[in-house]
């Protein structure tokens, strides 16, 4: 799965996506409050991007709390 994750992350980075977050196993673009948040990927297996905390798993979590840098996610997967 990490190969697919790496390909997706690189594609998103090439298209200017800087930060992402997970909500109900959907990877979304993080933008500042008030802007539309686009869904990039829906993980039907519930196994991809395990290092991203799903905001739906905590009552007190917001996208701001769980966002991650696409570049950092790429680096962590290239190190495997």
SERO-288917 format. One record per residue (C-alpha): residue in one letter; z, y, x; residue number from 1. Coordinates in steps of 0.2 Angstrom, whole numbers. Last residue first. Example, Ala and Ser with C-alpha at 12.3 -4.5 7.8 and 13.67 -1.06 7.14 Angstrom:
# residues 2
node type: s&w: 36&v: -5&u: 68&seq: 2 $
node type: a&w: 39&v: -22&u: 62&seq: 1 $
END
This chain:
# residues 80
node type: x&w: 20&v: 13&u: 55&seq: 80 $
node type: x&w: 20&v: 30&u: 63&seq: 79 $
node type: x&w: 4&v: 35&u: 54&seq: 78 $
node type: x&w: 14&v: 33&u: 38&seq: 77 $
node type: x&w: 28&v: 45&u: 43&seq: 76 $
node type: x&w: 15&v: 58&u: 49&seq: 75 $
node type: x&w: 6&v: 58&u: 33&seq: 74 $
node type: x&w: 22&v: 61&u: 23&seq: 73 $
node type: x&w: 26&v: 75&u: 34&seq: 72 $
node type: x&w: 9&v: 83&u: 32&seq: 71 $
node type: x&w: 10&v: 81&u: 13&seq: 70 $
node type: x&w: 27&v: 90&u: 13&seq: 69 $
node type: x&w: 39&v: 83&u: 0&seq: 68 $
node type: x&w: 46&v: 90&u: -16&seq: 67 $
node type: x&w: 62&v: 82&u: -23&seq: 66 $
node type: x&w: 74&v: 97&u: -25&seq: 65 $
node type: x&w: 60&v: 109&u: -30&seq: 64 $
node type: x&w: 54&v: 97&u: -43&seq: 63 $
node type: x&w: 71&v: 96&u: -51&seq: 62 $
node type: x&w: 85&v: 84&u: -51&seq: 61 $
node type: x&w: 101&v: 85&u: -61&seq: 60 $
node type: x&w: 98&v: 71&u: -73&seq: 59 $
node type: x&w: 92&v: 59&u: -59&seq: 58 $
node type: x&w: 79&v: 46&u: -60&seq: 57 $
node type: x&w: 66&v: 57&u: -68&seq: 56 $
node type: x&w: 64&v: 67&u: -52&seq: 55 $
node type: x&w: 57&v: 52&u: -43&seq: 54 $
node type: x&w: 62&v: 52&u: -25&seq: 53 $
node type: x&w: 47&v: 51&u: -13&seq: 52 $
node type: x&w: 50&v: 38&u: 0&seq: 51 $
node type: x&w: 44&v: 24&u: -11&seq: 50 $
node type: x&w: 27&v: 32&u: -12&seq: 49 $
node type: x&w: 19&v: 17&u: -21&seq: 48 $
node type: x&w: 29&v: 3&u: -29&seq: 47 $
node type: x&w: 29&v: 7&u: -48&seq: 46 $
node type: x&w: 14&v: -3&u: -50&seq: 45 $
node type: x&w: 6&v: 9&u: -63&seq: 44 $
node type: x&w: 7&v: 23&u: -50&seq: 43 $
node type: x&w: -1&v: 38&u: -58&seq: 42 $
node type: x&w: -10&v: 50&u: -46&seq: 41 $
node type: x&w: -14&v: 68&u: -44&seq: 40 $
node type: x&w: -5&v: 76&u: -58&seq: 39 $
node type: x&w: -8&v: 95&u: -58&seq: 38 $
node type: x&w: 7&v: 107&u: -59&seq: 37 $
node type: x&w: 2&v: 123&u: -68&seq: 36 $
node type: x&w: 11&v: 138&u: -61&seq: 35 $
node type: x&w: 27&v: 145&u: -69&seq: 34 $
node type: x&w: 39&v: 140&u: -55&seq: 33 $
node type: x&w: 31&v: 138&u: -38&seq: 32 $
node type: x&w: 18&v: 124&u: -35&seq: 31 $
node type: x&w: 21&v: 106&u: -31&seq: 30 $
node type: x&w: 6&v: 95&u: -34&seq: 29 $
node type: x&w: 10&v: 79&u: -44&seq: 28 $
node type: x&w: 13&v: 61&u: -40&seq: 27 $
node type: x&w: 16&v: 51&u: -56&seq: 26 $
node type: x&w: 29&v: 37&u: -55&seq: 25 $
node type: x&w: 40&v: 46&u: -69&seq: 24 $
node type: x&w: 40&v: 62&u: -59&seq: 23 $
node type: x&w: 36&v: 62&u: -40&seq: 22 $
node type: x&w: 33&v: 78&u: -30&seq: 21 $
node type: x&w: 20&v: 85&u: -19&seq: 20 $
node type: x&w: 18&v: 99&u: -6&seq: 19 $
node type: x&w: 3&v: 106&u: 4&seq: 18 $
node type: x&w: -12&v: 102&u: -6&seq: 17 $
node type: x&w: -27&v: 111&u: 2&seq: 16 $
node type: x&w: -41&v: 99&u: -1&seq: 15 $
node type: x&w: -40&v: 91&u: 16&seq: 14 $
node type: x&w: -22&v: 88&u: 13&seq: 13 $
node type: x&w: -25&v: 79&u: -3&seq: 12 $
node type: x&w: -38&v: 68&u: 5&seq: 11 $
node type: x&w: -26&v: 64&u: 19&seq: 10 $
node type: x&w: -12&v: 60&u: 7&seq: 9 $
node type: x&w: -23&v: 48&u: -3&seq: 8 $
node type: x&w: -29&v: 39&u: 12&seq: 7 $
node type: x&w: -12&v: 37&u: 19&seq: 6 $
node type: x&w: -5&v: 30&u: 2&seq: 5 $
node type: x&w: -20&v: 18&u: 2&seq: 4 $
node type: x&w: -15&v: 12&u: 19&seq: 3 $
node type: x&w: 3&v: 12&u: 14&seq: 2 $
node type: x&w: 0&v: 0&u: 0&seq: 1 $
END
